Amino acid sequence: MLVDSHCHLDFEQFEGQLDDIIANAKEHGVTWMQTICTRISEFDKILPIATQYPNIWCSVGVHPNNVTEEPIATTEHIISLTNHERVIGIGETGLDYYYEHSPKKEQQASFVEHIKAAQETGLPIIVHTRDADDDTIRILQEHMQEKPFKGLIHCFSTGRKLAEAAIDMGMYISISGIVTFKKAHDLQNIVKDLPLTSLLVETDAPYLAPVPMRGKTNEPAFTKYTAQFIAQLKEIDEADVAKVTTDNFFTLFNKATR
C-alpha cells in the first residue's frame, strides 16, 4: 500500500473524474492521498474533496508563485483553516526563483508566515523550492533554531546540500516521478544515497508523470512507478519502499489516521 503524499485533485484536469481517479489509484495499490492547497482563496474547493473521500486529506497554504495574486496569508489565517480534522499539513509554501512570478521578498515573507503556523499547530510544512536552495536552507534553519517544527521538501529535484540540510533538521524528502526521467542522473545518484527512512513518494499530479507514463496526465495511481524506480535504485524490494514511505507519511502527518 502506497501514499501519494502530494497531488492536486482540485485542478481542472480531474474535474468530473475523481471517482475513477481514486478507484484507479486503489487498483494500483495507492491507498491514501493528500491533495494540496496552492491558493487559500480556493481552499473551499479543496476541503470538500478531503471530506468526501475517507482516504484523502488536504493541506492549506499559498504556493510561492501565487503570493502576489492571493490575499496575504497571515499565520492567524492559516491556523484558522487547520482546525478541520481533514487538514493535516501546511503549504505548499516556499521559494521559487526559477519563475519568480512573485518578488523574492514577498515569497520569503509568506514562507515565514507558513513556518510560524507550523510551529504553532505542530502540523508539518510542505516546502516547494526551486533555484532557491541557499535561502530555503537559511530560512528553515533560522526558524528551526527559534522553535522546532516538522516538514518535508516536496518534489525534490535539486542538490545534495539541500537534501542533507533538510534531513539534518529532521525533515523528510518527497520524491516525485522526476527521478524516473532519463536525464535525471544527478537526482538519481542523490536519491540512491538518501536513507529510505527519510523518504516519501508523490506524484504532484496532474504534472510530472513518471516513466513509463510520460506525456500522460499524471494521477495518484502512477505513484507506484516512482516507488518501483526507487526500489531499483536502492536495490531493495518494492514492498519495503511501500512500507517505509507509508510509515514515514503517517509519522510526519500524524494528524492522519490509517
C-alpha positions in Angstrom: 0.0 0.0 0.0 1.3 3.4 -1.0 0.5 7.0 -0.2 0.6 9.8 -2.8 1.7 12.4 -0.4 1.2 15.3 -2.8 -1.3 15.7 -5.6 -3.7 18.4 -6.8 -7.1 16.8 -7.1 -8.9 20.1 -7.3 -7.2 21.0 -10.7 -9.3 21.2 -13.8 -7.7 18.1 -15.3 -9.6 15.9 -12.8 -12.9 17.7 -13.0 -15.8 15.1 -13.0 -13.3 12.2 -12.8 -12.5 11.9 -9.2 -14.3 8.7 -8.5 -12.5 7.0 -11.4 -9.1 8.5 -10.4 -9.5 7.3 -6.9 -10.6 3.8 -7.9 -7.7 3.5 -10.3 -5.3 4.5 -7.6 -6.7 1.8 -5.3 -6.3 -0.8 -8.1 -2.6 0.2 -8.3 -2.0 -0.1 -4.6 -2.2 3.6 -3.8 -4.5 3.6 -0.8 -4.2 7.2 0.6 -3.6 10.7 -0.9 -3.1 14.2 0.2 -4.5 16.9 -2.1 -2.5 20.1 -1.7 -3.7 23.7 -1.5 -1.8 26.3 -3.6 -4.3 29.2 -3.1 -6.0 29.9 0.1 -8.8 31.6 -1.9 -9.6 28.2 -3.4 -9.5 26.2 -0.1 -13.3 25.9 -0.2 -12.8 23.7 -3.3 -10.1 21.6 -1.8 -11.6 20.7 1.7 -14.7 19.1 0.2 -12.6 16.6 -1.7 -11.0 15.5 1.6 -14.3 15.4 3.4 -16.0 13.4 0.6 -13.4 10.6 0.5 -12.2 8.9 3.7 -8.8 8.1 2.2 -7.9 11.7 1.2 -6.6 14.5 3.4 -5.6 18.0 2.4 -3.3 20.9 3.3 -3.8 24.7 3.4 -1.3 27.3 2.1 -0.2 29.5 -0.8 2.3 28.5 -3.4 5.2 30.9 -3.8 4.3 31.6 -7.4 0.8 32.7 -6.3 1.8 35.0 -3.4 1.1 38.3 -5.1 -2.2 37.1 -6.5 -3.6 35.9 -3.2 -4.7 37.7 0.0 -1.9 37.9 2.5 -1.7 34.5 4.2 -1.1 35.5 7.8 -0.2 33.0 10.4 -3.5 33.5 12.1 -5.5 32.9 8.9 -3.6 29.8 8.1 -4.1 28.4 11.6 -7.8 29.2 11.5 -8.1 26.9 8.5 -6.2 24.0 10.1 -8.9 23.2 12.7 -10.8 20.8 10.4 -9.9 17.1 11.0 -9.1 16.6 7.3 -6.4 19.3 7.2 -3.1 17.6 8.0 -0.4 19.9 6.5 0.6 23.5 5.9 1.5 24.5 2.3 2.6 24.2 -0.2 4.8 27.2 0.5 8.4 28.0 0.0 10.5 29.8 -2.6 10.6 29.7 -6.4 13.3 31.8 -8.0 13.1 30.0 -11.3 9.8 31.6 -12.4 9.9 34.4 -9.8 6.2 35.2 -10.5 6.3 36.8 -7.1 9.1 39.0 -5.8 11.6 37.2 -3.6 10.9 39.3 -0.5 7.2 38.6 -0.7 7.8 34.9 -1.2 10.1 34.8 1.8 7.6 36.7 4.0 4.8 34.3 3.0 7.1 31.3 3.7 7.8 32.6 7.2 4.1 33.0 7.9 3.6 29.4 7.0 6.5 28.3 9.1 5.1 30.1 12.1 1.8 28.4 11.5 3.6 25.0 11.5 5.4 26.0 14.7 2.1 26.9 16.5 0.0 24.0 15.3 2.5 21.2 15.2 1.4 20.4 11.6 4.2 19.7 9.1 5.1 22.3 6.5 5.2 21.3 2.8 8.1 23.1 1.1 8.4 23.9 -2.6 11.8 25.1 -3.5 13.3 25.8 -7.0 16.6 27.6 -7.7 16.5 28.9 -4.1 18.4 26.3 -2.1 20.5 28.7 -0.1 17.6 30.9 1.0 15.4 27.9 1.7 18.1 26.3 4.0 18.8 29.6 5.7 15.1 30.4 6.5 14.4 26.8 7.6 17.5 26.7 9.9 16.8 30.2 11.4 13.3 29.3 12.4 14.1 25.8 13.4 16.5 27.2 16.0 13.8 29.5 17.3 11.2 26.7 17.7 11.4 23.3 16.1 8.8 22.3 13.5 8.1 19.3 11.2 8.1 19.3 7.4 9.3 18.0 4.1 10.8 19.1 0.8 8.2 18.2 -1.7 9.0 17.1 -5.3 12.7 17.0 -4.5 14.8 17.7 -7.7 17.6 19.9 -6.5 21.0 19.5 -4.9 22.5 17.2 -2.3 23.2 20.1 0.0 19.5 20.9 0.5 18.6 17.3 1.0 21.2 16.7 3.6 20.4 20.0 5.4 16.7 19.1 5.5 17.4 15.6 6.9 19.8 17.1 9.4 16.8 19.3 10.6 14.7 16.2 11.0 12.7 16.9 7.8 11.7 14.4 5.1 12.3 14.4 1.4 9.4 13.6 -1.0 10.3 12.0 -4.4 8.2 12.5 -7.5 8.3 11.0 -11.0 11.2 13.3 -11.9 13.5 10.7 -10.5 12.5 8.3 -13.3 13.4 10.7 -16.1 16.2 9.6 -18.4 18.3 12.7 -17.9 17.9 12.8 -14.1 21.2 11.2 -13.4 22.3 13.6 -10.6 19.0 13.3 -8.9 19.1 9.5 -9.1 22.5 9.4 -7.5 21.3 11.6 -4.6 18.1 9.6 -4.0 20.1 6.4 -4.1 22.2 7.7 -1.2 19.4 9.2 0.9 18.1 7.0 3.8 14.8 5.3 3.0 13.6 6.3 6.5 13.6 10.0 5.3 11.7 9.5 2.1 8.1 9.9 0.9 6.7 9.4 -2.6 4.3 11.6 -4.5 3.0 12.4 -8.0 2.5 16.2 -7.9 -0.4 15.2 -10.2 -1.6 16.3 -12.7 2.1 17.1 -13.6 5.3 15.2 -14.0 4.0 11.8 -15.0 6.8 9.2 -14.4 8.3 6.8 -16.9 6.6 4.8 -18.4 3.6 7.2 -18.4 5.5 10.3 -19.7 3.2 12.5 -21.8 0.1 11.5 -20.0 -1.8 13.4 -17.3 -0.3 12.3 -14.1 -2.6 10.7 -11.4 -2.2 9.2 -8.0 -2.1 5.6 -9.4 1.2 6.4 -11.0 2.9 6.7 -7.6 3.7 3.0 -7.9 6.1 3.7 -10.8 8.1 6.1 -8.7 8.2 3.6 -5.8 9.3 0.9 -8.2 12.1 3.0 -9.6 13.4 3.9 -6.1 13.4 0.2 -5.2 15.5 -0.4 -8.3 17.9 2.4 -7.5 18.4 1.2 -4.0 18.4 -2.5 -5.0 15.7 -3.3 -2.4 12.2 -4.8 -2.5 9.4 -2.6 -3.8 7.4 -3.8 -0.8 10.0 -2.3 1.5 9.8 1.1 -0.3 6.0 1.0 0.0 6.0 0.1 3.7 8.7 2.5 4.8 7.4 5.5 2.8 3.9 4.9 4.0 5.1 4.6 7.6 7.0 7.8 7.1 3.9 9.6 5.8 1.9 8.7 8.9 4.7 9.6 11.2 5.1 13.0 9.7 1.4 13.7 9.0 0.4 12.3 12.3 -3.0 14.0 12.3 -4.0 11.5 9.6 -5.1 8.0 10.7 -4.8 4.8 8.7 
